[in-house]
Amino acid sequence: MRKIIHLDLDSFFVSVERILDPSLRGKPVIVGANPAYGRGVVAACSYEAREYGLHSAMPINRAYRLCPHGVYLHGHHDEYARFSKAVERLLKKYAPQMEQASIDEFYMDFTGTERIYGSLFLFAKKLQSEIEEKLSLPCSIGIGGNKTIAKICSEYAKPEGITCVYPGMEKDFLAPLPVETVPGVGKVMQRALKDKGFRTIGDIANAPEEYFGAAFGKHGLALWRKANGEGKEYLNPPHKRKSISKEKTYGKDVSNRKEIEETLFKLTGKVCQTLRNKNRVASTIGVKLRYSDFVTLTREKTIKPTDDDKTVFETALELFRKADTRRVSVRLIGVRLTNFDDFAEQEELFETEETIRKKMFRAINKIRDKFGYSAINLGGFPKRN
Amino acid sequence: MNKPKLYIGTAGWSYKDWIGSFYPFKQSKEFNWLEFYSRYFNAVEVNSSYYAYLSPRVAESWLRQVEEADDFLFTVKLHQDFTHKRKYGKEQIEAVKYILDLLKKEEREERLGGLLMQFPYSFGFNDGAVDYLRRLIETFGEYDKFVEVRHKSWKGKKAKTVTFCSIDQPEIGESIGFEPVTGNGAAYIRLHGRNTEAWKKSLNNFGKKQTYEEQNARYQYLYSPGEIIEIADKIKELYDEVKKIFVIANNHPRGDAVANAFELMHYLSDRKKIRMPETIVSAYTQLNEFLTN
């Protein structure tokens, strides 16, 4: 049986807004669209706002009608990302495996860690207080044998709680909960289920599997399995970025090659900056070119790993000039870096005599391997007195 | 985890726009800025030494002003003759050394944190630059040295005998991103703010005559709590590598540097409450959260 933790930051955007402005504590706070424009939705709202019936994804003008005295904020999204990263760094210290499901949700696999962390419930408590102490962020934690159970548990624990469902107890835990508790059951599915008399998860679990397959198709089957306490037991492996690219589509097609090359220059600057921020170097440089008639070309070249704007631009320019043989105006130009490596080890600046000589002899070996021993010799030989 | 000694402070202490946001409005005749500053911080970067060769009398008066502060250190910025004009002689070397020795050989306790060599953006990595730097390092061999280079061509370079500064600055062009580095058993972190727009503008106006406000606009930036936490986490990663860490906030306009330095202190001390003057808490109300009574 696996041990999956789902950690969900409680009304995360609002929590961050309250760190930025502590005077927002205790007030109904809504992050989302501006109610003055009447369009858009609530991205997050505080528990105080929920008392007025507000919830996330609610149209903003409806929220405003229900809670006109709330504090409506557009939100500091860069700051949310930073705090999310800080939580991630903190969790990474403990979790052998982690999958970030969204900006405020983390799955962690703690299978086989009992001897390190002891009771997972107590450990979750510690994790919760550490996040609160270090980052002032409240969270809820769910613990279960698979991702679905863990997620339902954390939702059940909100706010600031912990729910743990022990193996074998899944069906009992789920049975009384309303059908919409299952992740993935939206308004439409909920209505369809209710029409057929399914109100609780227990109702679904007790129905025959074949019926669900026939009545609701593939989704129905998946739902039936979830209702019976099944779910994904393994986290998705972390995905590493495989390429960095930047493109520019002109508002109006461009025939002036100088202008296109200037764009290429700007684009390479941007991709190189991203590359350096990730502390990586790339060896394959690619260029994408789309003409006004939508004929699209891509060209690639592999060079010595680099993160240098100049090298990347020169390569990209060479590729572009070679590829661009038609006298047709250009709709899109793009540059793409692939084939990454981590940035090389730090280099000692003031080399000692010894390391310089070591390097020299390595170079001598290479020359001799290629051209024979006598190809290079040490100069000078102490004279005999 | 081994915890190195942390020296947290600002670049310079004598800013008029800190009155009301750090220094009190009402100041008695005896009120002394540096003395007041040293009640809260344990390090300061001397920047005036970049523009002029300091007079020993001035340095001696500083020593008196921080007399009461334990473990307080000055780091001294090297004169521009050495780093920007790159034209100096024996006299200049001696003038700098005289002041450094004064701080280093202070009877009660050493007051010299080290010598900061700040090179301009144009000082890119090449054989000539390395050679120049090597000579300068040898010239000031007896002191701890911190070297700030801003061009990204220096990325990944380190040296056993000096500490390269880790700088946080707006990410534009080929500037170095914030990736703390260590060397000579220490780290020296300088926070320049992330005011991208003003920074670009200032690069364009380089060498032109500008007012004080114009010159300093690029440092006007208050780091957000999320940014401070990020910086603090990166600093903590260095704990096992070094014996001491200097963190100098240079985003001085209005007092932002002071506010951020206090915030960093708070986050680097595992969120201990911090002693701060009333002025800063009233100017930056978010600091109220971790003010100790």
Interface residues (C-beta under 8 A of the other chain):
Chain A: V16 I19 L20 D21 P22 S23 H76 D78 E79 A81 R82 F83 K85 A86 R89 E133 K134 L135 G269 Q273 R276 N277 N279 D307 D309 F343 A344 E345 Q346 E347 E348 L349 F350
Chain B: V130 L133 R134 I137 K152 K155 G156 K157 K158 A159 K160 T161 E171 G173 E174 G177 E179 V181 S224 P225 G226 E227 I229 E230 D233 D270 R271 T285 Q286 N288 E289
